[in-house]
Structures are given as structure tokens and as C-alpha cells.
Amino acid sequence: MQSKEVLRFGMVGGGLGAYIGDVHRKGATFDDQAELVAGCFSRDYEKTLSTGKAWGVDPDRLYRTADEMAEKEGAREDGIDFVIIATPNYAHYSAAKAFLQNGIHVVCDKPLTFTVEEAEELRDLAEKNGLLFCVTYAYSQCAAVKQAQMMVKNGDLGEIIMVSAEYPQGWLAPEDVGNPWRTDPKMTGISNCVGDIGTHVENTVSYITGLEIEEVCARLDNFGVNRTLDTNAMIMVKYKNGAVGNYWCSQVAIGYDNALTVRVFGTKGSLEWRQEEPDYLKVTMLGGPQQIWSRGNDYFYPEAKVMSRIGAGHPEGYYESFANLYLKFTSALLKLKRGETLTEEDLDFPDVKAGLNGVKFIHRCVESSQKGSVWVKFN
Ligand SMILES: NC(=O)c1ccc[n+]([C@@H]2O[C@H](COP(=O)([O-])OP(=O)(O)OC[C@H]3O[C@@H](n4cnc5c(N)ncnc54)[C@H](O)[C@@H]3O)[C@@H](O)[C@H]2O)c1
């Protein structure tokens, strides 16, 4: 019997104790389509060694820098097929560029880069070298979010006229949190709150509705404990189809954890998805009662139904959304390696263009706010 082909991957960042690295590693290996074989898990080589030991990585494939890893893995016959970049934002661009230049497919966390030009450069390089590039806006990979997207796509809600979306957190309200890297412009870029969670709002709305932003008008504030960058943002959006939106993101909203919520209103109905109860979708059709739709049931569109891993009512969540994202990415990569042509369906994961849009969104919001909350063109 022929054994199943398994992809090899490495990680930059995400060493023991890191927040999202472990979620990536578990998501990437959830469906046994990939195994971890290399890493530069930290800027501190000792930490890379201890992480590699804990995760059973061959010490010969533990590297001091991302550049060294890209070069050496790119030269190996059994080198990694793809890399996961889960460092703080400042290191995304240089690491992603190094792997793309060495012919290695990339999965990178958000926000993709500091500048729009850097994101464009990565997009062009990935295209030129024929490499897949996924940006881990993983909320889009919840089954109920896919259902919401399919309902909009199939016209169930009529024409989309309004969006209201928010991502409130309260973790930066207390003084004793100190100044984590997300608040340091050298590590995080020109925005903290919009960059860290506003981009999730932008991406989740974009994934569900397919609406393209025409202009934004934003007000960024640094409320509460005095920090260098924004901790709250109110953003108005005009879309190309004439629809309008309002987004709010905050890290000083006391009482909120990760309350990403997206509401989409059409001429025939509306829906609401809440990240903290990700299995459910509130659906209301014009003149009808409010309904709660539950992931895993037959009334979900087939494209959304296949994204359920266990029966309805057994909670799925954050880990499964990363696993769904990696299942799509690794399935596409395996197909590519077999020389098969990829379809739109194969590429149904947030890509480098989604990453670029996220970076543009940050820059346009900051520009609008700095100019006194004026309307700023998105493109
Ligand atoms: N997609 C999501 O939902 C999501 C959620 C959380 C964080 N993130 C993103 O993931 C990234 C990491 O965030 P985090 O909260 O895990 O940060 P973290 O500080 O917990 O972990 C960062 C890790 O990167 C390592 N590192 C730093 N610089 C490095 C370098 N130059 N080379 C190698 N390793 C390096 C650190 O040692 C640490 O292990 C950020 O870009 C953040 O925006 C995304």
C-alpha cells in the first residue's frame, strides 16, 4: 500500500511560551498532512534548541536566523515544503522574503508587513516564483463564517447595504500589563489596535461579503494608560457597491475578551456571527423571526458543512479554524506538488492579497485619523 504523502514544514518564531505559535503547530498537524522538521523558534538560540528538543526536531535543522534557515532548507533535497512565520510583526517581511527567494511556500501571520510596498513586493515575489502564500486570518475558516459567505454569495440576503462589525478587547486597560510588544512601534508597526485586531474585522467582513472598500474615515485614540500607539479605533467605511459599514476595535473595552462580531444587512435579510460563539449564526429574513443556525446541520451549504469536524452542539473553535485553514493550504500544496491545476475552491484560504489589503487598511486608517478623520481612498 502506498503511504500517504506528508509535507515537511519549519517554523520561524512560535517557540515554547509564545502565544500563537503553538496554535499554528497544532493546526498544521491536525490532519496529518504535514510534519514539523525545522525551526528558528526564537531570536535566542538556546530557546530554539529547547523548543526543538521538546518538539522532537533534529538538532541539525535548528537555526540561529530565518535567513540561515531559508538558505539551508532551500538547498536540502529533503528541505521544508513550507514555512510558518509566527514572530511579532517586525520580522514578517524579511523572513517571508527569504523563504520565497529560496523557493519555499509561506504561511505568515498578520499583519503581513509594516508597509504597503513590502506587502506588494511579497505578493509579486510569490507570484513570480509560483509559490503559495497564506496569511493566517483564521476566523474566516470557521464553518459558520463559510455559511455566512455562501449565503451572501447565493443572494439569500439580497443586496448587501450595511455592515456593522467590531472587535472589542479589554486587556490593555490595566496599568500593570506594562508595555507588551504590540504597543511598541519598532515591533508592531504604525498601529497597535487597528493592526492587531482591526485587520481581523476588515478581513472577516471582506471574506463574508466580498465587498471591496472604496474609502475609510477613521479616528484612532490612545485611551487610558498612556501608550505610544492607538488602543481604540472608530472607522467608517464606504464600499464600492454603495454599501456602508462601521467598524470598531478596542483593547481598552473593559469586560470584553475577543468579542469579534460581524453583522451583515441585506435587502432581504441579515446575519450576525460572534467569534466567542463561533458555531452559531443569527439569521433573520425580512418579515420572519430571528433564528439561530447551528454548524454541523444539513441546512448549512455543503461548502460550509464539510468544514465541521464533529457533530453539531459539540463546540468547535479557535484550534479548528486554524486546522481548517491548514487543511486547505496543505491540500492545495499537495495538489500543486502532484502537478495538478489548482481551482478557486482549492485556494479558498486568505492569501497574500488578503495580507496586502490588511496592511493597506492599517495605513489608510492611520492616515485618515492623522488628517483629522477625513475620508481617504483605499486604493
Ligand atoms: N491570526 C491570529 O489570529 C493571531 C493571533 C495572535 C497573534 N497573531 C500574530 O502572530 C504573531 C506572533 O504573535 P504572538 O502573540 O504569538 O507573539 P509572542 O510574543 O507570544 O511570540 C512570538 C515568538 O516569536 C519569537 N521571535 C521574535 N522575533 C523572532 C525572530 N526574529 N526570529 C525568530 N523568532 C522570533 C519569540 O521568541 C516568540 O517565540 C504576531 O504577528 C501577531 O500579530 C495572530
Ligand as a Chemical Component Dictionary entry (heavy atoms), coordinates in Angstrom:
data_LIG
# 
_chem_comp.id                   LIG 
_chem_comp.type                 NON-POLYMER 
_chem_comp.pdbx_formal_charge   0 
_chem_comp.three_letter_code    LIG 
# 
loop_
_chem_comp_atom.comp_id 
_chem_comp_atom.atom_id 
_chem_comp_atom.alt_atom_id 
_chem_comp_atom.type_symbol 
_chem_comp_atom.charge 
_chem_comp_atom.model_Cartn_x 
_chem_comp_atom.model_Cartn_y 
_chem_comp_atom.model_Cartn_z 
_chem_comp_atom.pdbx_ordinal 
LIG N1  N1  N 0  -4.023 35.033 13.350 1  
LIG C1  C1  C 0  -4.340 35.319 14.585 2  
LIG O1  O1  O 0  -5.493 35.187 14.988 3  
LIG C2  C2  C 0  -3.265 35.793 15.531 4  
LIG C3  C3  C 0  -3.424 35.681 16.924 5  
LIG C4  C4  C 0  -2.367 36.083 17.749 6  
LIG C5  C5  C 0  -1.217 36.607 17.200 7  
LIG N2  N2  N 1  -1.113 36.747 15.842 8  
LIG C6  C6  C 0  0.118  37.273 15.224 9  
LIG O2  O2  O 0  1.130  36.300 15.423 10 
LIG C7  C7  C 0  2.386  36.939 15.582 11 
LIG C8  C8  C 0  3.010  36.462 16.893 12 
LIG O3  O3  O 0  2.207  36.861 17.980 13 
LIG P1  P1  P 0  2.314  36.167 19.420 14 
LIG O4  O4  O 0  1.219  36.735 20.227 15 
LIG O5  O5  O -1 2.397  34.710 19.276 16 
LIG O6  O6  O 0  3.707  36.743 19.931 17 
LIG P2  P2  P 0  4.639  36.113 21.063 18 
LIG O7  O7  O 0  5.490  37.235 21.560 19 
LIG O8  O8  O 0  3.846  35.334 22.042 20 
LIG O9  O9  O 0  5.560  35.066 20.263 21 
LIG C9  C9  C 0  6.490  35.485 19.296 22 
LIG C10 C10 C 0  7.554  34.427 19.112 23 
LIG O10 O10 O 0  8.445  34.828 18.063 24 
LIG C11 C11 C 0  9.801  34.699 18.519 25 
LIG N3  N3  N 0  10.620 35.657 17.752 26 
LIG C12 C12 C 0  10.674 37.015 17.858 27 
LIG N4  N4  N 0  11.499 37.527 16.920 28 
LIG C13 C13 C 0  11.993 36.476 16.221 29 
LIG C14 C14 C 0  12.894 36.358 15.138 30 
LIG N5  N5  N 0  13.449 37.433 14.570 31 
LIG N6  N6  N 0  13.187 35.116 14.681 32 
LIG C15 C15 C 0  12.650 34.021 15.258 33 
LIG N7  N7  N 0  11.759 34.065 16.276 34 
LIG C16 C16 C 0  11.441 35.284 16.752 35 
LIG C17 C17 C 0  9.735  34.946 20.005 36 
LIG O11 O11 O 0  10.851 34.391 20.664 37 
LIG C18 C18 C 0  8.439  34.183 20.346 38 
LIG O12 O12 O 0  8.694  32.794 20.439 39 
LIG C19 C19 C 0  2.110  38.437 15.507 40 
LIG O13 O13 O 0  2.366  38.900 14.222 41 
LIG C20 C20 C 0  0.625  38.558 15.828 42 
LIG O14 O14 O 0  0.020  39.683 15.219 43 
LIG C21 C21 C 0  -2.115 36.349 15.030 44 
# 
loop_
_chem_comp_bond.comp_id 
_chem_comp_bond.atom_id_1 
_chem_comp_bond.atom_id_2 
_chem_comp_bond.value_order 
_chem_comp_bond.pdbx_ordinal 
LIG N1  C1  SING 1  
LIG C1  O1  DOUB 2  
LIG C1  C2  SING 3  
LIG C2  C3  SING 4  
LIG C2  C21 DOUB 5  
LIG C3  C4  DOUB 6  
LIG C4  C5  SING 7  
LIG C5  N2  DOUB 8  
LIG N2  C6  SING 9  
LIG N2  C21 SING 10 
LIG C6  O2  SING 11 
LIG C6  C20 SING 12 
LIG O2  C7  SING 13 
LIG C7  C8  SING 14 
LIG C7  C19 SING 15 
LIG C8  O3  SING 16 
LIG O3  P1  SING 17 
LIG P1  O4  DOUB 18 
LIG P1  O5  SING 19 
LIG P1  O6  SING 20 
LIG O6  P2  SING 21 
LIG P2  O7  DOUB 22 
LIG P2  O8  SING 23 
LIG P2  O9  SING 24 
LIG O9  C9  SING 25 
LIG C9  C10 SING 26 
LIG C10 O10 SING 27 
LIG C10 C18 SING 28 
LIG O10 C11 SING 29 
LIG C11 N3  SING 30 
LIG C11 C17 SING 31 
LIG N3  C12 SING 32 
LIG N3  C16 SING 33 
LIG C12 N4  DOUB 34 
LIG N4  C13 SING 35 
LIG C13 C14 SING 36 
LIG C13 C16 DOUB 37 
LIG C14 N5  SING 38 
LIG C14 N6  DOUB 39 
LIG N6  C15 SING 40 
LIG C15 N7  DOUB 41 
LIG N7  C16 SING 42 
LIG C17 O11 SING 43 
LIG C17 C18 SING 44 
LIG C18 O12 SING 45 
LIG C19 O13 SING 46 
LIG C19 C20 SING 47 
LIG C20 O14 SING 48 
# 
